[in-house]
Amino acid sequence: MDPSDELLDSAFMALADPVRRSIIARLSRGPATVNELAEPFAITKQAVSKHIQVLEQAQLVTRTRDAQRRPVHLNPARLEALTDWIGQYRLVREEQFRNLDAALRSNAALRGEQPKD
């Protein structure tokens, strides 16, 4: 398997969990500590740490050391790569819909019907 496929798989598997998606959403507003990330959840800090490890393995987040703190940061480049991957399929579908629309308009014109918008 291509290494980029493995990263893609791990990222989508990581994002399949609602807690991890919430963590990503929170980190989109800026870095946070595990304690800060754990606040809205009715789970232990250890469980939140495990979720963060999954996100780290998928390269969606990183950790740094800031004195006593170890803030978690969103990896925007990794999210952009996912968006790009999804975007290429969206463009294909949009082109297919444009082609279908043109064919329907052409068919309507051949029958002498007014095109419907």
Buried (B, 14 or more C-beta within 10 A) or exposed (E): EEEEEEBBEBBEEBBEEEBBEBBBEBBEEEBBBBEBBBEEBEEEBEEBEBBBEBBBBBBBBBBEEEEEBEBBEBBEEBBEBBEEEEEEEEEEEEEEEEEEEEEEBEEEEEEEEEEEE
